[in-house]
Amino acid sequence: MTCRSCNAIIADKAIVCYKCGTPTMETPAVVARPQPRSRAAVGLVGVAITALSAWLVPMTPEGTWMRWAAWAAVPVATYLTARLIRGSGSGKMLRR
Ligand SMILES: [Zn+2]
């Protein structure tokens, strides 16, 4: 048969054209791409950490380093979460 995209002659049983890669038949979306569920999990964890640090602020004694640390943890957690969610794939989470 011939490729419906580039008209190359390809084997009758070919699934895709060897030249241009076009599927030889109307393929229903069998190639379901798994949703990056880990990203959502990371987001949830990040939100939880952010909420935890925000919740910790009033728990810490005022005027101590702990109060400042709790304050600092909020934007840091937010930033890290945003970065992790936006980050490009796995294995780079601890990249500096
Ligand atoms: Zn082709």
PDB file of the backbone (N, CA, C, O) and the ligand in Angstrom, with CONECT records:
HET     ZN  A 101       1
ATOM      1  N   MET A   1       0.846  -1.200   0.000  1.00  0.00           N
ATOM      2  CA  MET A   1       0.000   0.000   0.000  1.00  0.00           C
ATOM      3  C   MET A   1       0.876   1.242   0.000  1.00  0.00           C
ATOM      4  O   MET A   1       2.094   1.165   0.160  1.00  0.00           O
ATOM      5  N   THR A   2       0.253   2.348  -0.176  1.00  0.00           N
ATOM      6  CA  THR A   2       1.018   3.588  -0.197  1.00  0.00           C
ATOM      7  C   THR A   2       0.663   4.437   1.023  1.00  0.00           C
ATOM      8  O   THR A   2      -0.458   4.408   1.531  1.00  0.00           O
ATOM      9  N   CYS A   3       1.631   5.166   1.454  1.00  0.00           N
ATOM     10  CA  CYS A   3       1.428   6.055   2.595  1.00  0.00           C
ATOM     11  C   CYS A   3       0.463   7.168   2.209  1.00  0.00           C
ATOM     12  O   CYS A   3       0.579   7.776   1.145  1.00  0.00           O
ATOM     13  N   ARG A   4      -0.468   7.411   3.078  1.00  0.00           N
ATOM     14  CA  ARG A   4      -1.454   8.451   2.726  1.00  0.00           C
ATOM     15  C   ARG A   4      -0.898   9.851   2.943  1.00  0.00           C
ATOM     16  O   ARG A   4      -1.536  10.851   2.614  1.00  0.00           O
ATOM     17  N   SER A   5       0.306   9.899   3.504  1.00  0.00           N
ATOM     18  CA  SER A   5       0.889  11.209   3.732  1.00  0.00           C
ATOM     19  C   SER A   5       1.939  11.545   2.684  1.00  0.00           C
ATOM     20  O   SER A   5       1.909  12.607   2.062  1.00  0.00           O
ATOM     21  N   CYS A   6       2.877  10.602   2.503  1.00  0.00           N
ATOM     22  CA  CYS A   6       3.970  10.913   1.577  1.00  0.00           C
ATOM     23  C   CYS A   6       3.952  10.024   0.345  1.00  0.00           C
ATOM     24  O   CYS A   6       4.812  10.162  -0.526  1.00  0.00           O
ATOM     25  N   ASN A   7       2.976   9.103   0.255  1.00  0.00           N
ATOM     26  CA  ASN A   7       2.785   8.241  -0.901  1.00  0.00           C
ATOM     27  C   ASN A   7       3.928   7.267  -1.117  1.00  0.00           C
ATOM     28  O   ASN A   7       4.077   6.732  -2.215  1.00  0.00           O
ATOM     29  N   ALA A   8       4.722   7.029  -0.118  1.00  0.00           N
ATOM     30  CA  ALA A   8       5.765   6.025  -0.239  1.00  0.00           C
ATOM     31  C   ALA A   8       5.107   4.648  -0.234  1.00  0.00           C
ATOM     32  O   ALA A   8       4.050   4.447   0.362  1.00  0.00           O
ATOM     33  N   ILE A   9       5.758   3.708  -0.913  1.00  0.00           N
ATOM     34  CA  ILE A   9       5.236   2.344  -0.951  1.00  0.00           C
ATOM     35  C   ILE A   9       5.694   1.613   0.298  1.00  0.00           C
ATOM     36  O   ILE A   9       6.895   1.475   0.530  1.00  0.00           O
ATOM     37  N   ILE A  10       4.774   1.155   1.084  1.00  0.00           N
ATOM     38  CA  ILE A  10       5.126   0.499   2.339  1.00  0.00           C
ATOM     39  C   ILE A  10       4.413  -0.834   2.419  1.00  0.00           C
ATOM     40  O   ILE A  10       3.450  -1.085   1.695  1.00  0.00           O
ATOM     41  N   ALA A  11       4.896  -1.682   3.303  1.00  0.00           N
ATOM     42  CA  ALA A  11       4.320  -3.017   3.457  1.00  0.00           C
ATOM     43  C   ALA A  11       2.859  -2.912   3.888  1.00  0.00           C
ATOM     44  O   ALA A  11       2.450  -1.979   4.579  1.00  0.00           O
ATOM     45  N   ASP A  12       2.085  -3.922   3.445  1.00  0.00           N
ATOM     46  CA  ASP A  12       0.659  -3.897   3.752  1.00  0.00           C
ATOM     47  C   ASP A  12       0.391  -3.980   5.249  1.00  0.00           C
ATOM     48  O   ASP A  12      -0.599  -3.451   5.755  1.00  0.00           O
ATOM     49  N   LYS A  13       1.295  -4.655   5.937  1.00  0.00           N
ATOM     50  CA  LYS A  13       1.062  -4.825   7.369  1.00  0.00           C
ATOM     51  C   LYS A  13       1.713  -3.722   8.198  1.00  0.00           C
ATOM     52  O   LYS A  13       1.647  -3.732   9.427  1.00  0.00           O
ATOM     53  N   ALA A  14       2.327  -2.796   7.524  1.00  0.00           N
ATOM     54  CA  ALA A  14       3.013  -1.734   8.268  1.00  0.00           C
ATOM     55  C   ALA A  14       2.009  -0.914   9.080  1.00  0.00           C
ATOM     56  O   ALA A  14       0.903  -0.605   8.637  1.00  0.00           O
ATOM     57  N   ILE A  15       2.437  -0.594  10.242  1.00  0.00           N
ATOM     58  CA  ILE A  15       1.561   0.209  11.114  1.00  0.00           C
ATOM     59  C   ILE A  15       1.807   1.690  10.861  1.00  0.00           C
ATOM     60  O   ILE A  15       0.889   2.510  10.863  1.00  0.00           O
ATOM     61  N   VAL A  16       3.061   1.995  10.646  1.00  0.00           N
ATOM     62  CA  VAL A  16       3.393   3.384  10.330  1.00  0.00           C
ATOM     63  C   VAL A  16       4.277   3.391   9.099  1.00  0.00           C
ATOM     64  O   VAL A  16       4.956   2.411   8.790  1.00  0.00           O
ATOM     65  N   CYS A  17       4.255   4.485   8.427  1.00  0.00           N
ATOM     66  CA  CYS A  17       5.120   4.647   7.266  1.00  0.00           C
ATOM     67  C   CYS A  17       6.571   4.714   7.726  1.00  0.00           C
ATOM     68  O   CYS A  17       6.906   5.432   8.667  1.00  0.00           O
ATOM     69  N   TYR A  18       7.433   3.946   7.039  1.00  0.00           N
ATOM     70  CA  TYR A  18       8.836   3.938   7.454  1.00  0.00           C
ATOM     71  C   TYR A  18       9.517   5.231   7.061  1.00  0.00           C
ATOM     72  O   TYR A  18      10.597   5.546   7.559  1.00  0.00           O
ATOM     73  N   LYS A  19       8.904   5.966   6.187  1.00  0.00           N
ATOM     74  CA  LYS A  19       9.550   7.196   5.724  1.00  0.00           C
ATOM     75  C   LYS A  19       9.169   8.400   6.589  1.00  0.00           C
ATOM     76  O   LYS A  19      10.027   9.135   7.076  1.00  0.00           O
ATOM     77  N   CYS A  20       7.881   8.575   6.760  1.00  0.00           N
ATOM     78  CA  CYS A  20       7.464   9.791   7.442  1.00  0.00           C
ATOM     79  C   CYS A  20       6.801   9.503   8.792  1.00  0.00           C
ATOM     80  O   CYS A  20       6.509  10.427   9.551  1.00  0.00           O
ATOM     81  N   GLY A  21       6.565   8.227   9.088  1.00  0.00           N
ATOM     82  CA  GLY A  21       6.032   7.911  10.400  1.00  0.00           C
ATOM     83  C   GLY A  21       4.533   8.073  10.536  1.00  0.00           C
ATOM     84  O   GLY A  21       3.995   7.928  11.633  1.00  0.00           O
ATOM     85  N   THR A  22       3.855   8.367   9.452  1.00  0.00           N
ATOM     86  CA  THR A  22       2.404   8.522   9.532  1.00  0.00           C
ATOM     87  C   THR A  22       1.746   7.161   9.744  1.00  0.00           C
ATOM     88  O   THR A  22       2.100   6.206   9.052  1.00  0.00           O
ATOM     89  N   PRO A  23       0.828   7.046  10.650  1.00  0.00           N
ATOM     90  CA  PRO A  23       0.111   5.779  10.833  1.00  0.00           C
ATOM     91  C   PRO A  23      -0.629   5.419   9.555  1.00  0.00           C
ATOM     92  O   PRO A  23      -1.170   6.287   8.870  1.00  0.00           O
ATOM     93  N   THR A  24      -0.646   4.115   9.240  1.00  0.00           N
ATOM     94  CA  THR A  24      -1.279   3.686   7.995  1.00  0.00           C
ATOM     95  C   THR A  24      -2.792   3.614   8.134  1.00  0.00           C
ATOM     96  O   THR A  24      -3.505   3.599   7.130  1.00  0.00           O
ATOM     97  N   MET A  25      -3.275   3.573   9.329  1.00  0.00           N
ATOM     98  CA  MET A  25      -4.726   3.566   9.507  1.00  0.00           C
ATOM     99  C   MET A  25      -5.107   4.556  10.597  1.00  0.00           C
ATOM    100  O   MET A  25      -4.281   5.014  11.386  1.00  0.00           O
ATOM    101  N   GLU A  26      -6.359   4.853  10.599  1.00  0.00           N
ATOM    102  CA  GLU A  26      -6.827   5.778  11.626  1.00  0.00           C
ATOM    103  C   GLU A  26      -6.681   5.114  12.985  1.00  0.00           C
ATOM    104  O   GLU A  26      -7.457   4.233  13.353  1.00  0.00           O
ATOM    105  N   THR A  27      -5.697   5.544  13.699  1.00  0.00           N
ATOM    106  CA  THR A  27      -5.474   4.922  14.996  1.00  0.00           C
ATOM    107  C   THR A  27      -6.230   5.692  16.065  1.00  0.00           C
ATOM    108  O   THR A  27      -5.980   6.876  16.291  1.00  0.00           O
ATOM    109  N   PRO A  28      -7.156   5.009  16.718  1.00  0.00           N
ATOM    110  CA  PRO A  28      -7.768   5.638  17.885  1.00  0.00           C
ATOM    111  C   PRO A  28      -6.706   5.863  18.941  1.00  0.00           C
ATOM    112  O   PRO A  28      -5.707   5.144  18.991  1.00  0.00           O
ATOM    113  N   ALA A  29      -6.911   6.817  19.748  1.00  0.00           N
ATOM    114  CA  ALA A  29      -5.873   7.237  20.686  1.00  0.00           C
ATOM    115  C   ALA A  29      -5.495   6.116  21.643  1.00  0.00           C
ATOM    116  O   ALA A  29      -5.809   6.138  22.833  1.00  0.00           O
ATOM    117  N   VAL A  30      -4.800   5.130  21.061  1.00  0.00           N
ATOM    118  CA  VAL A  30      -4.362   4.009  21.892  1.00  0.00           C
ATOM    119  C   VAL A  30      -3.179   4.425  22.740  1.00  0.00           C
ATOM    120  O   VAL A  30      -2.999   3.976  23.872  1.00  0.00           O
ATOM    121  N   VAL A  31      -2.381   5.299  22.153  1.00  0.00           N
ATOM    122  CA  VAL A  31      -1.173   5.713  22.852  1.00  0.00           C
ATOM    123  C   VAL A  31      -1.552   6.763  23.884  1.00  0.00           C
ATOM    124  O   VAL A  31      -1.270   7.951  23.729  1.00  0.00           O
ATOM    125  N   ALA A  32      -2.186   6.297  24.918  1.00  0.00           N
ATOM    126  CA  ALA A  32      -2.587   7.226  25.969  1.00  0.00           C
ATOM    127  C   ALA A  32      -1.377   7.631  26.776  1.00  0.00           C
ATOM    128  O   ALA A  32      -0.675   6.796  27.347  1.00  0.00           O
ATOM    129  N   ARG A  33      -1.153   8.903  26.808  1.00  0.00           N
ATOM    130  CA  ARG A  33      -0.016   9.376  27.589  1.00  0.00           C
ATOM    131  C   ARG A  33      -0.401   9.483  29.054  1.00  0.00           C
ATOM    132  O   ARG A  33      -1.340  10.194  29.412  1.00  0.00           O
ATOM    133  N   PRO A  34       0.323   8.779  29.885  1.00  0.00           N
ATOM    134  CA  PRO A  34      -0.013   8.854  31.315  1.00  0.00           C
ATOM    135  C   PRO A  34       0.188  10.258  31.851  1.00  0.00           C
ATOM    136  O   PRO A  34       1.213  10.900  31.620  1.00  0.00           O
ATOM    137  N   GLN A  35      -0.790  10.696  32.550  1.00  0.00           N
ATOM    138  CA  GLN A  35      -0.688  12.034  33.127  1.00  0.00           C
ATOM    139  C   GLN A  35       0.421  12.054  34.175  1.00  0.00           C
ATOM    140  O   GLN A  35       0.557  11.113  34.956  1.00  0.00           O
ATOM    141  N   PRO A  36       1.196  13.101  34.192  1.00  0.00           N
ATOM    142  CA  PRO A  36       2.243  13.201  35.214  1.00  0.00           C
ATOM    143  C   PRO A  36       1.632  13.377  36.598  1.00  0.00           C
ATOM    144  O   PRO A  36       1.469  14.484  37.109  1.00  0.00           O
ATOM    145  N   ARG A  37       1.304  12.230  37.173  1.00  0.00           N
ATOM    146  CA  ARG A  37       0.613  12.289  38.449  1.00  0.00           C
ATOM    147  C   ARG A  37       1.561  12.740  39.556  1.00  0.00           C
ATOM    148  O   ARG A  37       1.150  13.342  40.548  1.00  0.00           O
ATOM    149  N   SER A  38       2.852  12.430  39.354  1.00  0.00           N
ATOM    150  CA  SER A  38       3.822  12.789  40.389  1.00  0.00           C
ATOM    151  C   SER A  38       3.859  14.293  40.586  1.00  0.00           C
ATOM    152  O   SER A  38       4.088  14.786  41.691  1.00  0.00           O
ATOM    153  N   ARG A  39       3.632  15.009  39.501  1.00  0.00           N
ATOM    154  CA  ARG A  39       3.680  16.462  39.586  1.00  0.00           C
ATOM    155  C   ARG A  39       2.569  16.988  40.506  1.00  0.00           C
ATOM    156  O   ARG A  39       2.777  17.896  41.310  1.00  0.00           O
ATOM    157  N   ALA A  40       1.404  16.395  40.358  1.00  0.00           N
ATOM    158  CA  ALA A  40       0.296  16.792  41.226  1.00  0.00           C
ATOM    159  C   ALA A  40       0.614  16.441  42.675  1.00  0.00           C
ATOM    160  O   ALA A  40       0.299  17.195  43.597  1.00  0.00           O
ATOM    161  N   ALA A  41       1.242  15.284  42.858  1.00  0.00           N
ATOM    162  CA  ALA A  41       1.604  14.889  44.216  1.00  0.00           C
ATOM    163  C   ALA A  41       2.601  15.876  44.801  1.00  0.00           C
ATOM    164  O   ALA A  41       2.486  16.287  45.956  1.00  0.00           O
ATOM    165  N   VAL A  42       3.581  16.250  43.988  1.00  0.00           N
ATOM    166  CA  VAL A  42       4.568  17.233  44.442  1.00  0.00           C
ATOM    167  C   VAL A  42       3.884  18.538  44.802  1.00  0.00           C
ATOM    168  O   VAL A  42       4.215  19.177  45.801  1.00  0.00           O
ATOM    169  N   GLY A  43       2.929  18.919  43.978  1.00  0.00           N
ATOM    170  CA  GLY A  43       2.192  20.150  44.258  1.00  0.00           C
ATOM    171  C   GLY A  43       1.445  20.071  45.571  1.00  0.00           C
ATOM    172  O   GLY A  43       1.431  21.020  46.356  1.00  0.00           O
ATOM    173  N   LEU A  44       0.824  18.925  45.798  1.00  0.00           N
ATOM    174  CA  LEU A  44       0.080  18.764  47.049  1.00  0.00           C
ATOM    175  C   LEU A  44       1.022  18.825  48.241  1.00  0.00           C
ATOM    176  O   LEU A  44       0.737  19.490  49.237  1.00  0.00           O
ATOM    177  N   VAL A  45       2.138  18.131  48.133  1.00  0.00           N
ATOM    178  CA  VAL A  45       3.105  18.144  49.228  1.00  0.00           C
ATOM    179  C   VAL A  45       3.612  19.561  49.464  1.00  0.00           C
ATOM    180  O   VAL A  45       3.739  20.013  50.602  1.00  0.00           O
ATOM    181  N   GLY A  46       3.896  20.243  48.372  1.00  0.00           N
ATOM    182  CA  GLY A  46       4.395  21.611  48.489  1.00  0.00           C
ATOM    183  C   GLY A  46       3.379  22.519  49.157  1.00  0.00           C
ATOM    184  O   GLY A  46       3.719  23.327  50.021  1.00  0.00           O
ATOM    185  N   VAL A  47       2.132  22.374  48.747  1.00  0.00           N
ATOM    186  CA  VAL A  47       1.077  23.188  49.360  1.00  0.00           C
ATOM    187  C   VAL A  47       0.955  22.848  50.840  1.00  0.00           C
ATOM    188  O   VAL A  47       0.758  23.729  51.677  1.00  0.00           O
ATOM    189  N   ALA A  48       1.075  21.561  51.151  1.00  0.00           N
ATOM    190  CA  ALA A  48       0.977  21.144  52.550  1.00  0.00           C
ATOM    191  C   ALA A  48       2.114  21.751  53.365  1.00  0.00           C
ATOM    192  O   ALA A  48       1.901  22.235  54.477  1.00  0.00           O
ATOM    193  N   ILE A  49       3.325  21.723  52.802  1.00  0.00           N
ATOM    194  CA  ILE A  49       4.475  22.293  53.519  1.00  0.00           C
ATOM    195  C   ILE A  49       4.292  23.799  53.687  1.00  0.00           C
ATOM    196  O   ILE A  49       4.569  24.358  54.748  1.00  0.00           O
ATOM    197  N   THR A  50       3.828  24.436  52.633  1.00  0.00           N
ATOM    198  CA  THR A  50       3.584  25.876  52.716  1.00  0.00           C
ATOM    199  C   THR A  50       2.556  26.181  53.799  1.00  0.00           C
ATOM    200  O   THR A  50       2.748  27.080  54.617  1.00  0.00           O
ATOM    201  N   ALA A  51       1.474  25.428  53.793  1.00  0.00           N
ATOM    202  CA  ALA A  51       0.431  25.644  54.796  1.00  0.00           C
ATOM    203  C   ALA A  51       0.971  25.373  56.192  1.00  0.00           C
ATOM    204  O   ALA A  51       0.646  26.077  57.148  1.00  0.00           O
ATOM    205  N   LEU A  52       1.803  24.339  56.294  1.00  0.00           N
ATOM    206  CA  LEU A  52       2.364  23.991  57.603  1.00  0.00           C
ATOM    207  C   LEU A  52       3.241  25.119  58.136  1.00  0.00           C
ATOM    208  O   LEU A  52       3.159  25.491  59.307  1.00  0.00           O
ATOM    209  N   SER A  53       4.085  25.659  57.248  1.00  0.00           N
ATOM    210  CA  SER A  53       4.952  26.735  57.722  1.00  0.00           C
ATOM    211  C   SER A  53       4.149  27.978  58.062  1.00  0.00           C
ATOM    212  O   SER A  53       4.463  28.687  59.018  1.00  0.00           O
ATOM    213  N   ALA A  54       3.109  28.242  57.273  1.00  0.00           N
ATOM    214  CA  ALA A  54       2.252  29.386  57.590  1.00  0.00           C
ATOM    215  C   ALA A  54       1.546  29.171  58.930  1.00  0.00           C
ATOM    216  O   ALA A  54       1.328  30.107  59.700  1.00  0.00           O
ATOM    217  N   TRP A  55       1.197  27.907  59.180  1.00  0.00           N
ATOM    218  CA  TRP A  55       0.513  27.575  60.424  1.00  0.00           C
ATOM    219  C   TRP A  55       1.484  27.659  61.600  1.00  0.00           C
ATOM    220  O   TRP A  55       1.081  27.927  62.732  1.00  0.00           O
ATOM    221  N   LEU A  56       2.772  27.426  61.320  1.00  0.00           N
ATOM    222  CA  LEU A  56       3.773  27.416  62.386  1.00  0.00           C
ATOM    223  C   LEU A  56       4.109  28.824  62.865  1.00  0.00           C
ATOM    224  O   LEU A  56       4.536  29.012  64.005  1.00  0.00           O
ATOM    225  N   VAL A  57       3.917  29.809  61.995  1.00  0.00           N
ATOM    226  CA  VAL A  57       4.358  31.168  62.336  1.00  0.00           C
ATOM    227  C   VAL A  57       3.788  31.629  63.676  1.00  0.00           C
ATOM    228  O   VAL A  57       4.556  32.036  64.547  1.00  0.00           O
ATOM    229  N   PRO A  58       2.478  31.580  63.872  1.00  0.00           N
ATOM    230  CA  PRO A  58       1.953  32.047  65.167  1.00  0.00           C
ATOM    231  C   PRO A  58       2.295  31.127  66.330  1.00  0.00           C
ATOM    232  O   PRO A  58       2.123  31.512  67.486  1.00  0.00           O
ATOM    233  N   MET A  59       2.774  29.922  66.049  1.00  0.00           N
ATOM    234  CA  MET A  59       3.124  28.996  67.123  1.00  0.00           C
ATOM    235  C   MET A  59       4.488  29.291  67.723  1.00  0.00           C
ATOM    236  O   MET A  59       4.781  28.917  68.859  1.00  0.00           O
ATOM    237  N   THR A  60       5.308  29.962  66.946  1.00  0.00           N
ATOM    238  CA  THR A  60       6.663  30.206  67.427  1.00  0.00           C
ATOM    239  C   THR A  60       6.680  31.434  68.323  1.00  0.00           C
ATOM    240  O   THR A  60       5.917  32.376  68.110  1.00  0.00           O
ATOM    241  N   PRO A  61       7.548  31.423  69.320  1.00  0.00           N
ATOM    242  CA  PRO A  61       7.654  32.584  70.192  1.00  0.00           C
ATOM    243  C   PRO A  61       8.103  33.821  69.429  1.00  0.00           C
ATOM    244  O   PRO A  61       9.029  33.767  68.620  1.00  0.00           O
ATOM    245  N   GLU A  62       7.433  34.937  69.700  1.00  0.00           N
ATOM    246  CA  GLU A  62       7.688  36.149  68.939  1.00  0.00           C
ATOM    247  C   GLU A  62       9.078  36.690  69.235  1.00  0.00           C
ATOM    248  O   GLU A  62       9.563  36.611  70.364  1.00  0.00           O
ATOM    249  N   GLY A  63       9.707  37.237  68.212  1.00  0.00           N
ATOM    250  CA  GLY A  63      11.000  37.870  68.391  1.00  0.00           C
ATOM    251  C   GLY A  63      12.161  36.911  68.438  1.00  0.00           C
ATOM    252  O   GLY A  63      13.287  37.333  68.704  1.00  0.00           O
ATOM    253  N   THR A  64      11.938  35.655  68.194  1.00  0.00           N
ATOM    254  CA  THR A  64      13.041  34.696  68.184  1.00  0.00           C
ATOM    255  C   THR A  64      13.367  34.298  66.760  1.00  0.00           C
ATOM    256  O   THR A  64      12.651  34.639  65.818  1.00  0.00           O
ATOM    257  N   TRP A  65      14.454  33.576  66.623  1.00  0.00           N
ATOM    258  CA  TRP A  65      14.852  33.124  65.294  1.00  0.00           C
ATOM    259  C   TRP A  65      13.837  32.153  64.733  1.00  0.00           C
ATOM    260  O   TRP A  65      13.701  31.996  63.520  1.00  0.00           O
ATOM    261  N   MET A  66      13.117  31.498  65.652  1.00  0.00           N
ATOM    262  CA  MET A  66      12.152  30.521  65.164  1.00  0.00           C
ATOM    263  C   MET A  66      11.024  31.211  64.400  1.00  0.00           C
ATOM    264  O   MET A  66      10.527  30.705  63.394  1.00  0.00           O
ATOM    265  N   ARG A  67      10.636  32.384  64.908  1.00  0.00           N
ATOM    266  CA  ARG A  67       9.588  33.126  64.216  1.00  0.00           C
ATOM    267  C   ARG A  67      10.059  33.502  62.814  1.00  0.00           C
ATOM    268  O   ARG A  67       9.333  33.364  61.830  1.00  0.00           O
ATOM    269  N   TRP A  68      11.306  33.983  62.760  1.00  0.00           N
ATOM    270  CA  TRP A  68      11.860  34.365  61.452  1.00  0.00           C
ATOM    271  C   TRP A  68      11.995  33.155  60.537  1.00  0.00           C
ATOM    272  O   TRP A  68      11.723  33.228  59.339  1.00  0.00           O
ATOM    273  N   ALA A  69      12.417  32.048  61.122  1.00  0.00           N
ATOM    274  CA  ALA A  69      12.567  30.836  60.305  1.00  0.00           C
ATOM    275  C   ALA A  69      11.222  30.408  59.747  1.00  0.00           C
ATOM    276  O   ALA A  69      11.122  30.003  58.589  1.00  0.00           O
ATOM    277  N   ALA A  70      10.179  30.499  60.580  1.00  0.00           N
ATOM    278  CA  ALA A  70       8.852  30.106  60.119  1.00  0.00           C
ATOM    279  C   ALA A  70       8.376  31.042  59.010  1.00  0.00           C
ATOM    280  O   ALA A  70       7.794  30.618  58.012  1.00  0.00           O
ATOM    281  N   TRP A  71       8.649  32.348  59.227  1.00  0.00           N
ATOM    282  CA  TRP A  71       8.277  33.316  58.184  1.00  0.00           C
ATOM    283  C   TRP A  71       9.024  33.010  56.890  1.00  0.00           C
ATOM    284  O   TRP A  71       8.453  33.024  55.800  1.00  0.00           O
ATOM    285  N   ALA A  72      10.306  32.735  57.041  1.00  0.00           N
ATOM    286  CA  ALA A  72      11.119  32.505  55.850  1.00  0.00           C
ATOM    287  C   ALA A  72      10.699  31.224  55.138  1.00  0.00           C
ATOM    288  O   ALA A  72      10.832  31.111  53.919  1.00  0.00           O
ATOM    289  N   ALA A  73      10.195  30.267  55.897  1.00  0.00           N
ATOM    290  CA  ALA A  73       9.840  28.979  55.290  1.00  0.00           C
ATOM    291  C   ALA A  73       8.667  29.118  54.334  1.00  0.00           C
ATOM    292  O   ALA A  73       8.550  28.359  53.372  1.00  0.00           O
ATOM    293  N   VAL A  74       7.795  30.088  54.599  1.00  0.00           N
ATOM    294  CA  VAL A  74       6.592  30.215  53.761  1.00  0.00           C
ATOM    295  C   VAL A  74       6.953  30.540  52.308  1.00  0.00           C
ATOM    296  O   VAL A  74       6.584  29.788  51.406  1.00  0.00           O
ATOM    297  N   PRO A  75       7.669  31.647  52.064  1.00  0.00           N
ATOM    298  CA  PRO A  75       8.004  31.924  50.652  1.00  0.00           C
ATOM    299  C   PRO A  75       8.941  30.893  50.057  1.00  0.00           C
ATOM    300  O   PRO A  75       8.871  30.583  48.868  1.00  0.00           O
ATOM    301  N   VAL A  76       9.825  30.361  50.902  1.00  0.00           N
ATOM    302  CA  VAL A  76      10.755  29.354  50.378  1.00  0.00           C
ATOM    303  C   VAL A  76       9.982  28.120  49.914  1.00  0.00           C
ATOM    304  O   VAL A  76      10.234  27.585  48.835  1.00  0.00           O
ATOM    305  N   ALA A  77       9.037  27.679  50.747  1.00  0.00           N
ATOM    306  CA  ALA A  77       8.233  26.514  50.371  1.00  0.00           C
ATOM    307  C   ALA A  77       7.402  26.809  49.134  1.00  0.00           C
ATOM    308  O   ALA A  77       7.256  25.962  48.253  1.00  0.00           O
ATOM    309  N   THR A  78       6.862  28.015  49.077  1.00  0.00           N
ATOM    310  CA  THR A  78       6.067  28.391  47.906  1.00  0.00           C
ATOM    311  C   THR A  78       6.928  28.369  46.651  1.00  0.00           C
ATOM    312  O   THR A  78       6.537  27.844  45.608  1.00  0.00           O
ATOM    313  N   TYR A  79       8.111  28.957  46.787  1.00  0.00           N
ATOM    314  CA  TYR A  79       9.011  29.025  45.643  1.00  0.00           C
ATOM    315  C   TYR A  79       9.421  27.634  45.192  1.00  0.00           C
ATOM    316  O   TYR A  79       9.390  27.316  44.003  1.00  0.00           O
ATOM    317  N   LEU A  80       9.806  26.807  46.162  1.00  0.00           N
ATOM    318  CA  LEU A  80      10.248  25.457  45.825  1.00  0.00           C
ATOM    319  C   LEU A  80       9.119  24.664  45.182  1.00  0.00           C
ATOM    320  O   LEU A  80       9.338  23.911  44.233  1.00  0.00           O
ATOM    321  N   THR A  81       7.915  24.840  45.705  1.00  0.00           N
ATOM    322  CA  THR A  81       6.775  24.125  45.137  1.00  0.00           C
ATOM    323  C   THR A  81       6.561  24.532  43.685  1.00  0.00           C
ATOM    324  O   THR A  81       6.416  23.690  42.800  1.00  0.00           O
ATOM    325  N   ALA A  82       6.546  25.834  43.464  1.00  0.00           N
ATOM    326  CA  ALA A  82       6.344  26.324  42.097  1.00  0.00           C
ATOM    327  C   ALA A  82       7.432  25.799  41.188  1.00  0.00           C
ATOM    328  O   ALA A  82       7.184  25.441  40.037  1.00  0.00           O
ATOM    329  N   ARG A  83       8.642  25.757  41.721  1.00  0.00           N
ATOM    330  CA  ARG A  83       9.756  25.289  40.914  1.00  0.00           C
ATOM    331  C   ARG A  83       9.646  23.804  40.615  1.00  0.00           C
ATOM    332  O   ARG A  83       9.913  23.358  39.499  1.00  0.00           O
ATOM    333  N   LEU A  84       9.247  23.048  41.629  1.00  0.00           N
ATOM    334  CA  LEU A  84       9.128  21.607  41.436  1.00  0.00           C
ATOM    335  C   LEU A  84       8.027  21.291  40.433  1.00  0.00           C
ATOM    336  O   LEU A  84       8.176  20.410  39.586  1.00  0.00           O
ATOM    337  N   ILE A  85       6.922  22.020  40.538  1.00  0.00           N
ATOM    338  CA  ILE A  85       5.811  21.746  39.634  1.00  0.00           C
ATOM    339  C   ILE A  85       6.201  22.110  38.209  1.00  0.00           C
ATOM    340  O   ILE A  85       5.908  21.389  37.255  1.00  0.00           O
ATOM    341  N   ARG A  86       6.871  23.248  38.097  1.00  0.00           N
ATOM    342  CA  ARG A  86       7.249  23.704  36.768  1.00  0.00           C
ATOM    343  C   ARG A  86       8.470  22.976  36.251  1.00  0.00           C
ATOM    344  O   ARG A  86       8.728  22.948  35.047  1.00  0.00           O
ATOM    345  N   GLY A  87       9.221  22.386  37.170  1.00  0.00           N
ATOM    346  CA  GLY A  87      10.520  21.795  36.842  1.00  0.00           C
ATOM    347  C   GLY A  87      10.449  20.796  35.706  1.00  0.00           C
ATOM    348  O   GLY A  87       9.410  20.186  35.457  1.00  0.00           O
ATOM    349  N   SER A  88      11.538  20.643  35.043  1.00  0.00           N
ATOM    350  CA  SER A  88      11.538  19.804  33.851  1.00  0.00           C
ATOM    351  C   SER A  88      11.853  18.370  34.208  1.00  0.00           C
ATOM    352  O   SER A  88      13.010  17.951  34.172  1.00  0.00           O
ATOM    353  N   GLY A  89      10.860  17.644  34.540  1.00  0.00           N
ATOM    354  CA  GLY A  89      11.006  16.209  34.673  1.00  0.00           C
ATOM    355  C   GLY A  89      11.661  15.750  35.942  1.00  0.00           C
ATOM    356  O   GLY A  89      11.866  16.516  36.883  1.00  0.00           O
ATOM    357  N   SER A  90      11.987  14.460  35.943  1.00  0.00           N
ATOM    358  CA  SER A  90      12.484  13.821  37.154  1.00  0.00           C
ATOM    359  C   SER A  90      13.989  13.943  37.244  1.00  0.00           C
ATOM    360  O   SER A  90      14.677  14.222  36.262  1.00  0.00           O
ATOM    361  N   GLY A  91      14.470  13.731  38.427  1.00  0.00           N
ATOM    362  CA  GLY A  91      15.911  13.672  38.626  1.00  0.00           C
ATOM    363  C   GLY A  91      16.584  15.010  38.724  1.00  0.00           C
ATOM    364  O   GLY A  91      17.792  15.088  38.946  1.00  0.00           O
ATOM    365  N   LYS A  92      15.813  16.074  38.562  1.00  0.00           N
ATOM    366  CA  LYS A  92      16.440  17.388  38.634  1.00  0.00           C
ATOM    367  C   LYS A  92      15.879  18.177  39.813  1.00  0.00           C
ATOM    368  O   LYS A  92      16.041  19.394  39.899  1.00  0.00           O
ATOM    369  N   MET A  93      15.232  17.475  40.696  1.00  0.00           N
ATOM    370  CA  MET A  93      14.541  18.180  41.748  1.00  0.00           C
ATOM    371  C   MET A  93      15.501  18.854  42.710  1.00  0.00           C
ATOM    372  O   MET A  93      15.177  19.882  43.304  1.00  0.00           O
ATOM    373  N   LEU A  94      16.681  18.272  42.862  1.00  0.00           N
ATOM    374  CA  LEU A  94      17.626  18.839  43.827  1.00  0.00           C
ATOM    375  C   LEU A  94      18.728  19.617  43.117  1.00  0.00           C
ATOM    376  O   LEU A  94      19.785  19.889  43.686  1.00  0.00           O
ATOM    377  N   ARG A  95      18.465  19.958  41.894  1.00  0.00           N
ATOM    378  CA  ARG A  95      19.452  20.705  41.134  1.00  0.00           C
ATOM    379  C   ARG A  95      19.640  22.102  41.715  1.00  0.00           C
ATOM    380  O   ARG A  95      18.683  22.742  42.151  1.00  0.00           O
ATOM    381  N   ARG A  96      20.874  22.558  41.713  1.00  0.00           N
ATOM    382  CA  ARG A  96      21.134  23.886  42.230  1.00  0.00           C
ATOM    383  C   ARG A  96      21.446  24.835  41.102  1.00  0.00           C
ATOM    384  O   ARG A  96      21.696  26.017  41.341  1.00  0.00           O
TER     385      ARG A  96
HETATM  386 ZN    ZN A 101       4.840   8.369   4.614  1.00  0.00          ZN2+
END
